[in-house]
């Protein structure tokens, strides 16, 4: 008795089967392929770009590593072997820079001036940017253009008018004067960045807060400001760095050495210790460490602030 395949002699036709299914049935151990295989995404630029970036990072880190390692060596070791290893570690240069070089006072002055200026400019710019982002009047458009025009004038070109203004106001040799000047100079850039972020926020959030009984100040402080936190971090960092490193205005507007900031104090210390290289390197490390810590702590917020709006 012969066994016929299913469908033969019964009057029923076999269902249509494509060649792929037939191949799959003839090879039961091989999985079926559906569609085209997914291609792995390669980084932009490929291996060459990655190698160039890593090479640039290594070259940029070499001077920093030399500065740090040299600060932990004695001056005699630096003279005899400039590229030697920092062993045993010596903290004498840091003690000399911190106490004899008066870097403790310089550090506190820079911290007060920089943090005060950044806080002042960020607070003023946040309120101004929120008002400009939600305004519909042409007057506010004109005010926004006025704020942005401040980006076209480098603040260092106004050193002479600022000096006469401070002299008349009695703010020469005053850290408060530096805070006010730096704070005012940072408002245009901060307004430019924060206005864009506030305009991206939906107005329905404010309407919902108003229905819940929130005042305009509560809506601004408790709802809108936390939503632009990445932008605030970006603005704060981008204002902190130039103020911390500024040399011209503290040199011109300050008279008392006890009120000097780190860049001016470092120049004075270098002039007094032109041959004490280890102490100079220690002063450079003290000046640089806050900036490195700031970038390490705020990197995530900075990237979020710079890339906001690029993706949906």
C-alpha positions as CSV (number, residue, x, y, z in Angstrom):
1,X,0.0,0.0,0.0
2,X,1.5,3.2,-1.1
3,X,1.3,6.3,1.0
4,X,0.5,9.5,-1.0
5,X,1.4,12.9,0.2
6,X,-1.3,14.9,1.8
7,X,-3.6,16.6,-0.7
8,X,-3.0,14.1,-3.6
9,X,-6.0,12.1,-4.6
10,X,-8.3,13.9,-2.2
11,X,-9.3,16.7,-4.5
12,X,-7.7,19.4,-2.4
13,X,-4.9,21.5,-3.8
14,X,-1.8,22.2,-1.9
15,X,-1.5,25.8,-0.5
16,X,0.7,28.2,-2.3
17,X,4.2,28.2,-0.9
18,X,7.0,30.4,-1.9
19,X,10.5,29.3,-2.5
20,X,11.7,30.6,0.8
21,X,9.3,28.5,2.8
22,X,10.2,25.4,0.7
23,X,13.9,26.0,1.5
24,X,13.1,26.4,5.1
25,X,11.1,23.2,5.2
26,X,13.8,21.3,3.4
27,X,16.3,22.5,6.0
28,X,14.6,22.2,9.3
29,X,17.7,23.0,11.3
30,X,18.3,26.4,9.7
31,X,16.3,29.4,11.2
32,X,14.1,31.4,8.8
33,X,15.3,34.8,7.7
34,X,12.8,37.6,7.7
35,X,13.9,40.8,6.0
36,X,17.3,42.2,5.6
37,X,19.9,41.8,8.4
38,X,20.3,44.9,10.6
39,X,23.4,46.8,10.0
40,X,25.5,47.9,13.0
41,X,25.9,51.7,13.3
42,X,29.4,52.9,13.0
43,X,30.7,56.0,14.7
44,X,30.8,59.2,12.6
45,X,34.2,59.4,11.0
46,X,35.2,55.8,11.8
47,X,38.3,54.6,13.5
48,X,40.5,57.5,12.1
49,X,38.4,60.2,13.8
50,X,38.4,58.2,17.1
51,X,42.2,57.9,17.0
52,X,42.6,61.6,16.3
53,X,40.3,62.5,19.2
54,X,42.1,60.2,21.6
55,X,45.5,61.6,20.4
56,X,44.4,65.1,20.9
57,X,43.1,64.3,24.4
58,X,46.5,62.7,25.2
59,X,48.4,65.7,23.9
60,X,46.2,68.1,25.9
61,X,46.6,66.1,29.1
62,X,50.4,65.9,28.9
63,X,51.1,69.5,30.1
64,X,48.5,69.1,32.9
65,X,50.1,65.9,34.1
66,X,53.5,67.5,34.0
67,X,52.3,70.4,36.1
68,X,50.7,68.2,38.7
69,X,53.7,65.9,39.0
70,X,56.2,68.8,39.1
71,X,54.2,70.3,42.0
72,X,55.0,67.3,44.2
73,X,58.7,67.5,43.7
74,X,61.3,69.6,45.3
75,X,62.9,72.5,43.4
76,X,66.3,70.8,43.4
77,X,64.9,67.7,41.8
78,X,63.2,69.8,39.1
79,X,66.5,71.4,38.3
80,X,68.5,68.2,38.1
81,X,65.8,66.0,36.5
82,X,62.9,68.1,35.0
83,X,61.0,65.0,33.7
84,X,61.6,62.7,36.6
85,X,58.9,60.9,38.6
86,X,57.4,62.6,41.6
87,X,58.8,60.2,44.2
88,X,59.0,60.6,47.1
89,X,56.0,63.0,47.2
90,X,56.8,66.4,48.6
91,X,54.1,68.8,49.8
92,X,56.5,71.6,50.8
93,X,55.7,73.6,47.6
94,X,52.0,73.6,48.5
95,X,52.6,74.7,52.0
96,X,54.8,77.5,50.7
97,X,52.3,78.6,48.1
98,X,49.3,78.4,50.5
99,X,50.9,80.3,53.4
100,X,53.9,82.2,52.3
101,X,52.5,83.0,48.9
102,X,49.1,84.0,50.4
103,X,47.2,81.7,48.1
104,X,44.7,81.1,50.8
105,X,43.5,84.7,50.6
106,X,43.7,84.7,46.8
107,X,41.6,81.6,46.6
108,X,38.9,83.0,48.9
109,X,38.8,86.3,47.0
110,X,38.4,84.5,43.7
111,X,35.7,82.2,45.1
112,X,33.7,85.2,46.5
113,X,33.9,87.3,43.4
114,X,33.2,84.4,40.9
115,X,30.4,82.8,42.8
116,X,28.8,86.2,43.6
117,X,29.0,87.3,40.0
118,X,27.6,84.1,38.6
119,X,24.7,84.0,41.1
120,X,23.9,87.6,40.4
121,X,23.9,87.4,36.6
122,X,22.1,84.0,36.5
123,X,19.3,85.3,38.8
124,X,18.8,88.5,36.8
125,X,19.0,86.7,33.5
126,X,16.6,84.0,34.5
127,X,13.8,86.4,35.4
128,X,14.5,88.6,32.4
129,X,14.5,85.6,30.0
130,X,11.3,84.2,31.4
131,X,9.5,87.6,30.9
132,X,10.9,87.9,27.4
133,X,10.0,84.4,26.4
134,X,6.3,84.8,27.4
135,X,5.8,88.4,26.3
136,X,3.8,89.2,23.2
137,X,4.4,93.0,23.1
138,X,6.8,94.6,20.6
139,X,8.4,96.5,23.5
140,X,9.7,93.2,24.9
141,X,11.1,92.3,21.5
142,X,13.0,95.5,21.5
143,X,14.3,94.8,25.0
144,X,15.4,91.4,23.9
145,X,17.4,92.9,21.0
146,X,18.9,95.4,23.4
147,X,20.1,92.5,25.7
148,X,21.5,90.7,22.7
149,X,23.4,93.7,21.5
150,X,25.5,93.4,24.6
151,X,27.1,90.3,23.0
152,X,28.6,92.4,20.3
153,X,30.8,94.5,22.6
154,X,33.7,92.8,24.4
155,X,33.7,93.9,28.0
156,X,37.4,94.4,28.1
157,X,37.1,97.3,25.6
158,X,35.1,99.2,28.2
159,X,37.9,99.1,30.8
160,X,38.5,102.9,30.8
161,X,34.8,103.9,31.2
162,X,34.4,101.3,33.9
163,X,37.4,102.6,35.7
164,X,36.0,106.2,35.8
165,X,32.6,104.9,36.7
166,X,34.0,102.9,39.6
167,X,36.2,105.8,40.7
168,X,33.1,108.1,40.9
169,X,31.1,105.5,42.7
170,X,33.8,104.7,45.2
171,X,34.1,101.1,44.1
172,X,37.8,101.1,43.3
173,X,39.6,98.4,45.4
174,X,36.3,96.7,46.1
175,X,35.4,93.1,45.6
176,X,31.8,94.2,45.5
177,X,32.5,96.3,42.5
178,X,34.0,93.3,40.7
179,X,30.9,91.2,41.5
180,X,28.6,93.9,40.1
181,X,30.7,94.4,37.0
182,X,31.1,90.7,36.2
183,X,27.4,90.1,37.0
184,X,26.3,92.8,34.6
185,X,28.6,91.7,31.8
186,X,27.2,88.1,32.0
187,X,23.5,89.0,31.6
188,X,23.4,89.3,27.8
189,X,24.8,85.8,27.2
190,X,22.6,84.3,29.9
191,X,19.5,85.9,28.6
192,X,20.3,84.7,25.1
193,X,20.6,81.0,26.2
194,X,17.7,81.0,28.8
195,X,15.2,82.7,26.5
196,X,15.5,79.9,24.0
197,X,14.9,77.2,26.7
198,X,11.9,79.0,28.2
199,X,10.2,79.2,24.8
200,X,10.5,75.5,24.4
201,X,8.4,74.9,27.5
202,X,4.6,74.5,26.8
203,X,2.3,77.2,28.1
204,X,-0.1,74.6,29.3
205,X,2.1,74.1,32.3
206,X,1.5,77.6,33.4
207,X,-2.2,77.3,32.7
208,X,-2.5,74.2,34.8
209,X,-0.6,75.9,37.7
210,X,-2.9,78.9,37.5
211,X,-5.9,76.6,37.7
212,X,-4.4,75.0,40.8
213,X,-4.1,78.4,42.4
214,X,-0.4,79.1,42.0
215,X,0.8,82.7,41.8
216,X,3.0,83.8,38.9
217,X,6.0,83.8,41.2
218,X,5.2,80.3,42.4
219,X,4.8,79.1,38.8
220,X,8.1,80.6,37.9
221,X,10.1,79.4,40.9
222,X,8.6,76.0,41.5
223,X,7.7,74.8,38.0
224,X,9.5,76.7,35.2
225,X,13.0,77.2,36.8
226,X,13.5,73.5,37.6
227,X,12.7,72.5,34.0
228,X,15.5,74.7,32.7
229,X,18.1,73.4,35.1
230,X,20.4,72.1,32.4
231,X,20.4,75.5,30.8
232,X,21.2,77.1,34.2
233,X,24.1,74.8,34.7
234,X,25.4,75.6,31.2
235,X,25.1,79.3,31.8
236,X,26.8,79.1,35.2
237,X,29.8,77.1,34.0
238,X,30.3,79.2,30.9
239,X,30.3,82.3,33.1
240,X,32.4,80.8,35.9
241,X,35.4,80.0,33.8
242,X,36.1,83.4,32.3
243,X,35.5,85.2,35.6
244,X,37.8,82.8,37.5
245,X,40.6,83.2,34.9
246,X,40.2,87.0,34.3
247,X,43.3,89.0,35.0
248,X,42.7,92.5,33.6
249,X,39.9,93.8,35.7
250,X,41.3,92.7,39.1
251,X,44.7,94.1,38.2
252,X,43.2,97.5,37.2
253,X,40.4,97.9,39.8
254,X,42.1,96.4,42.9
255,X,44.8,98.1,44.9
256,X,45.2,96.1,48.1
257,X,47.2,92.9,47.6
258,X,45.0,91.1,50.2
259,X,42.0,91.5,47.8
260,X,43.8,90.1,44.8
261,X,42.2,87.1,42.9
262,X,44.2,84.0,41.9
263,X,45.4,85.2,38.4
264,X,46.8,88.4,39.8
265,X,48.2,86.8,42.9
266,X,49.8,84.0,40.8
267,X,51.6,86.7,38.7
268,X,52.8,88.4,41.8
269,X,53.9,85.1,43.3
270,X,55.7,84.1,40.1
271,X,57.6,87.4,40.1
272,X,58.8,86.8,43.7
273,X,59.7,83.1,43.0
274,X,61.0,83.1,39.5
275,X,63.5,80.4,40.3
276,X,61.3,78.3,42.7
277,X,59.6,76.3,40.0
278,X,58.0,73.7,42.3
279,X,56.1,76.4,44.3
280,X,55.0,78.0,41.0
281,X,53.6,74.7,39.8
282,X,51.8,74.2,43.1
283,X,50.2,77.7,42.7
284,X,49.1,76.7,39.2
285,X,47.5,73.5,40.5
286,X,45.6,75.4,43.2
287,X,44.3,77.7,40.5
288,X,43.3,75.0,38.1
289,X,41.8,72.4,40.4
290,X,38.4,74.2,41.0
291,X,37.8,74.4,37.2
292,X,38.5,70.7,36.7
293,X,36.2,69.8,39.6
294,X,33.5,72.0,38.2
295,X,33.6,70.4,34.8
296,X,33.6,66.9,36.3
297,X,30.6,67.6,38.4
298,X,28.6,69.5,35.8
299,X,29.5,67.6,32.7
300,X,26.1,65.8,32.5
301,X,24.1,69.1,32.9
302,X,26.3,70.9,30.4
303,X,25.8,68.2,27.7
304,X,22.1,68.2,28.4
305,X,21.9,71.9,28.1
306,X,23.9,72.1,24.9
307,X,22.0,69.3,23.2
308,X,18.5,70.2,24.3
309,X,16.2,70.5,21.4
310,X,18.4,68.5,19.0
311,X,16.4,65.3,19.4
312,X,12.7,64.6,19.8
